[in-house]
């Protein structure tokens, strides 16, 4: 492995313990202004120093991340379909290698849709991306996206992860599932587990613990951190598992402890009569459509 490539991977997966905490904020590339990620700059600012790397689009990197940061950028380079389109699997490469280099990306990320209508296109694009990235020592992270018809079981995820690795991906992002060890054992490159849709904080910490115990090098969480009522407390709790070897009870205890101070001012503000009246209907309205996407 060339020095530059190895150095970039080491900035994402820490060599001292072979662990990684990636923060995902790339959701807008197909979801638009995702709930609680409407203003990426405000979301990223307090979390940036607590993650090992940040997964994002070039638009968000340019507008919402300070150029003074030393946090590695994992740049999403695929896209082409939105949540209201016919098929999310119809993606293509949308960012040039030259632009990724200008943005000082530490890795390039793209999705493959194994078993979907556009399986061929996405897998071939992954191979082409690996070819181009190799010229400049850039690692590629393949995201094994799951369509509506695909199940998150070990047999399917093993297939998708192995296909990604066979095409030359240096890291694979996938979902946790029953018999996850089977997925890890059949994939010759490091696996990072996706956080997925928002779930209760303790459940997200359990997911993190299970992923690490099952052989993943880490997690790439987004909604389960910045959609939490206390994002900083949550990312610190996740980090305590990934890098501190905490168990779920210890991590959740840390989350609750860190949340106490953060909750007090918010609760005082929300107790005002006018804010209570306006908050309740808005939360109900915004949550319903988001939960169906």
C-alpha positions as CSV (number, residue, x, y, z in Angstrom):
1,X,0.0,0.0,0.0
2,X,1.4,3.4,-1.0
3,X,2.2,5.9,1.8
4,X,-0.4,8.5,0.9
5,X,-3.2,5.9,0.7
6,X,-2.2,4.3,3.9
7,X,-1.8,7.7,5.6
8,X,-5.3,8.7,4.6
9,X,-6.9,5.5,5.8
10,X,-5.0,5.9,9.1
11,X,-6.6,9.3,9.5
12,X,-10.1,7.7,9.3
13,X,-9.5,4.4,11.1
14,X,-7.2,5.2,14.0
15,X,-4.2,2.8,13.9
16,X,-3.8,2.7,17.7
17,X,-7.0,0.7,18.2
18,X,-8.3,0.1,14.6
19,X,-11.5,2.0,15.4
20,X,-13.4,4.8,13.7
21,X,-16.2,7.2,14.5
22,X,-17.5,8.8,11.4
23,X,-20.2,11.5,11.5
24,X,-22.6,11.4,8.5
25,X,-24.1,14.7,7.3
26,X,-24.5,13.9,3.6
27,X,-28.3,13.1,3.8
28,X,-29.2,16.3,1.9
29,X,-27.9,15.0,-1.4
30,X,-31.1,13.0,-1.8
31,X,-33.3,14.0,1.1
32,X,-32.9,17.8,0.9
33,X,-33.2,19.7,4.2
34,X,-33.5,16.7,6.5
35,X,-35.1,17.3,9.9
36,X,-32.6,18.9,12.3
37,X,-30.0,19.1,9.5
38,X,-31.7,22.2,7.9
39,X,-28.7,24.3,8.8
40,X,-25.6,22.1,8.4
41,X,-23.2,24.7,9.7
42,X,-24.9,24.9,13.0
43,X,-25.2,21.2,13.3
44,X,-21.6,20.4,12.4
45,X,-19.9,23.1,14.5
46,X,-20.3,21.6,18.0
47,X,-19.8,18.0,16.8
48,X,-16.8,18.3,14.5
49,X,-14.1,17.9,17.2
50,X,-15.7,14.7,18.6
51,X,-15.7,12.6,15.4
52,X,-12.8,11.0,13.7
53,X,-14.0,12.0,10.2
54,X,-16.9,13.7,8.6
55,X,-18.9,12.2,5.7
56,X,-20.5,15.0,3.6
57,X,-21.0,16.5,0.1
58,X,-18.8,19.1,-1.5
59,X,-21.5,21.7,-1.2
60,X,-21.8,21.3,2.6
61,X,-18.0,21.1,3.0
62,X,-17.5,24.4,1.2
63,X,-20.3,26.3,2.9
64,X,-20.5,24.8,6.4
65,X,-17.1,23.4,7.5
66,X,-14.3,25.7,8.6
67,X,-11.2,25.3,6.5
68,X,-9.1,25.4,9.6
69,X,-10.3,22.0,10.8
70,X,-8.0,19.0,11.0
71,X,-10.9,16.5,10.9
72,X,-10.6,14.3,7.8
73,X,-13.3,14.7,5.1
74,X,-15.0,11.7,3.6
75,X,-16.5,13.2,0.4
76,X,-19.6,11.7,-1.2
77,X,-19.1,11.7,-4.9
78,X,-22.3,9.9,-6.1
79,X,-25.8,11.2,-6.6
80,X,-28.4,11.8,-9.3
81,X,-31.8,10.8,-7.7
82,X,-33.9,12.4,-4.9
83,X,-36.4,11.0,-2.5
84,X,-39.3,12.1,-4.8
85,X,-37.8,10.4,-7.8
86,X,-38.7,7.1,-9.3
87,X,-35.6,5.1,-8.2
88,X,-32.9,6.1,-5.7
89,X,-30.6,3.5,-7.1
90,X,-30.1,5.5,-10.3
91,X,-26.9,7.2,-9.2
92,X,-23.8,8.3,-11.0
93,X,-20.4,9.8,-10.2
94,X,-21.1,13.6,-9.7
95,X,-17.7,14.9,-8.4
96,X,-14.4,14.8,-10.3
97,X,-11.2,13.5,-8.7
98,X,-9.7,17.0,-9.3
99,X,-12.4,18.7,-7.3
100,X,-12.0,16.1,-4.5
101,X,-8.3,16.9,-4.4
102,X,-9.0,20.6,-4.3
103,X,-11.2,19.9,-1.3
104,X,-8.4,17.9,0.3
105,X,-10.7,14.8,0.7
106,X,-9.2,12.0,2.8
107,X,-11.5,9.5,1.1
108,X,-14.2,9.3,-1.5
109,X,-17.6,7.7,-0.8
110,X,-20.3,6.4,-3.1
111,X,-23.3,4.0,-3.0
112,X,-23.8,0.7,-4.7
113,X,-27.2,-0.8,-5.0
114,X,-26.7,-4.6,-5.2
115,X,-29.9,-6.3,-6.5
116,X,-31.5,-3.1,-7.7
117,X,-32.6,-2.1,-11.1
118,X,-29.4,-0.1,-11.5
119,X,-27.1,-2.6,-9.9
120,X,-24.8,-2.8,-13.0
121,X,-24.4,1.0,-13.3
122,X,-23.5,1.5,-9.6
123,X,-21.0,-1.4,-9.4
124,X,-19.3,-0.4,-12.6
125,X,-19.1,3.2,-11.4
126,X,-17.4,1.9,-8.2
127,X,-14.8,0.2,-10.2
128,X,-14.1,3.3,-12.3
129,X,-13.9,5.4,-9.2
130,X,-11.4,3.1,-7.6
131,X,-9.3,3.2,-10.8
132,X,-9.2,7.0,-10.9
133,X,-8.7,7.4,-7.1
134,X,-5.8,5.0,-7.2
135,X,-3.8,7.4,-9.3
136,X,-3.8,9.9,-6.4
137,X,-3.6,7.6,-3.4
138,X,-7.3,8.3,-2.4
139,X,-9.1,5.5,-0.6
140,X,-12.7,4.7,-1.6
141,X,-15.6,3.9,0.8
142,X,-18.4,1.9,-0.7
143,X,-21.8,2.4,0.8
144,X,-24.0,-0.8,0.5
145,X,-27.3,1.0,0.1
146,X,-30.4,-1.1,0.6
147,X,-33.5,-0.6,-1.6
148,X,-37.1,-1.1,-0.6
149,X,-37.1,-4.7,-1.8
150,X,-33.9,-5.7,-0.1
151,X,-33.7,-7.2,3.3
152,X,-31.0,-6.4,5.9
153,X,-29.9,-10.0,6.5
154,X,-26.5,-11.5,6.7
155,X,-26.8,-13.3,3.3
156,X,-27.6,-10.2,1.4
157,X,-25.2,-7.9,3.2
158,X,-22.4,-10.4,2.9
159,X,-23.0,-10.4,-0.9
160,X,-23.1,-6.6,-1.1
161,X,-20.0,-6.0,1.0
162,X,-18.0,-8.7,-0.8
163,X,-18.9,-7.2,-4.2
164,X,-17.8,-3.8,-3.0
165,X,-14.5,-5.2,-1.7
166,X,-13.9,-7.2,-4.9
167,X,-14.2,-4.0,-6.9
168,X,-11.5,-2.5,-4.9
169,X,-13.2,-0.5,-2.1
170,X,-10.9,0.1,0.8
171,X,-13.7,0.5,3.4
172,X,-17.3,-0.7,3.3
173,X,-20.2,0.9,5.0
174,X,-23.1,-1.4,5.7
175,X,-25.9,-2.2,8.1
176,X,-25.8,-4.2,11.3
177,X,-27.9,-7.5,11.2
178,X,-28.3,-10.8,12.9
179,X,-25.2,-13.0,12.4
180,X,-23.2,-9.9,11.6
181,X,-20.0,-11.8,12.2
182,X,-20.7,-13.6,9.0
183,X,-20.7,-10.3,7.1
184,X,-17.4,-9.2,8.6
185,X,-15.7,-12.6,8.1
186,X,-16.6,-12.6,4.4
187,X,-15.4,-9.1,3.7
188,X,-11.6,-8.6,3.4
189,X,-11.7,-4.9,4.1
190,X,-12.8,-2.9,7.2
191,X,-16.5,-2.5,7.7
192,X,-18.2,0.6,9.2
193,X,-21.8,0.3,10.4
194,X,-24.5,2.8,9.4
195,X,-26.6,4.3,12.1
196,X,-29.8,4.4,10.0
197,X,-33.0,6.1,10.9
198,X,-33.4,7.7,14.4
199,X,-34.0,5.3,17.2
200,X,-34.0,5.8,21.0
201,X,-30.6,6.8,22.3
202,X,-30.0,3.7,24.3
203,X,-30.9,1.5,21.3
204,X,-28.4,3.5,19.1
205,X,-25.7,2.9,21.8
206,X,-26.6,-0.8,21.8
207,X,-26.3,-0.8,18.0
208,X,-22.8,0.8,18.3
209,X,-21.7,-1.8,20.9
210,X,-23.1,-4.7,18.9
211,X,-21.3,-3.5,15.7
212,X,-17.9,-3.2,17.4
213,X,-18.4,-6.6,19.2
214,X,-19.4,-8.1,15.9
215,X,-16.1,-7.0,14.2
216,X,-16.9,-3.6,12.6
217,X,-14.1,-1.0,13.0
218,X,-16.7,1.6,13.9
219,X,-19.9,3.4,13.0
220,X,-20.9,6.1,10.7
221,X,-23.8,7.8,12.5
222,X,-25.8,10.8,11.5
223,X,-29.5,11.0,12.5
224,X,-28.9,9.1,15.7
225,X,-26.5,11.9,16.7
226,X,-27.8,15.2,15.4
227,X,-31.5,14.3,15.7
228,X,-30.9,13.5,19.3
229,X,-32.2,16.0,21.9
230,X,-28.6,16.3,23.0
231,X,-26.3,15.7,20.0
232,X,-23.0,16.5,21.8
233,X,-23.8,14.2,24.7
234,X,-24.8,11.5,22.2
235,X,-21.6,11.7,20.1
236,X,-19.6,11.6,23.3
237,X,-21.5,8.5,24.5
238,X,-21.0,6.8,21.1
239,X,-17.3,7.7,21.2
240,X,-17.0,6.1,24.7
241,X,-18.0,2.8,23.1
242,X,-15.9,3.1,20.0
243,X,-12.7,4.4,21.5
244,X,-13.2,3.9,25.3
245,X,-14.5,0.3,25.3
246,X,-17.6,1.3,27.4
247,X,-20.5,-1.0,27.6
248,X,-24.0,0.1,26.8
249,X,-25.0,0.9,30.4
250,X,-21.8,3.0,30.9
251,X,-22.4,4.9,27.7
252,X,-26.0,5.6,28.4
253,X,-25.2,6.7,31.9
254,X,-22.7,9.1,30.3
255,X,-25.3,10.4,27.9
256,X,-27.8,11.1,30.6
257,X,-25.2,12.8,32.8
258,X,-24.0,15.1,30.0
259,X,-27.6,15.8,29.0
260,X,-28.7,17.1,32.4
261,X,-26.8,20.4,32.1
262,X,-27.9,20.8,28.5
263,X,-31.6,20.2,29.2
264,X,-32.0,22.8,31.9
265,X,-31.9,26.0,29.8
266,X,-33.9,24.4,27.0
267,X,-36.6,23.3,29.5
268,X,-36.8,26.8,31.0
269,X,-37.3,28.3,27.6
270,X,-39.9,25.8,26.5
271,X,-41.9,26.4,29.6
272,X,-43.0,29.8,28.4
273,X,-46.7,29.7,27.4
274,X,-46.2,31.0,23.9
275,X,-43.5,28.5,23.0
276,X,-45.4,25.5,24.4
277,X,-48.4,26.4,22.2
278,X,-46.3,26.7,19.1
279,X,-44.0,23.8,19.6
280,X,-46.5,21.0,20.1
281,X,-48.3,21.2,16.7
282,X,-45.1,21.9,14.8
283,X,-43.4,18.8,16.1
284,X,-46.3,16.6,15.3
285,X,-46.6,17.9,11.8
286,X,-43.0,17.6,10.9
287,X,-42.5,14.2,12.3
288,X,-45.3,12.4,10.4
289,X,-44.0,12.8,6.9
290,X,-40.4,12.3,7.9
291,X,-41.1,8.9,9.5
292,X,-42.5,7.5,6.2
293,X,-39.4,8.4,4.1
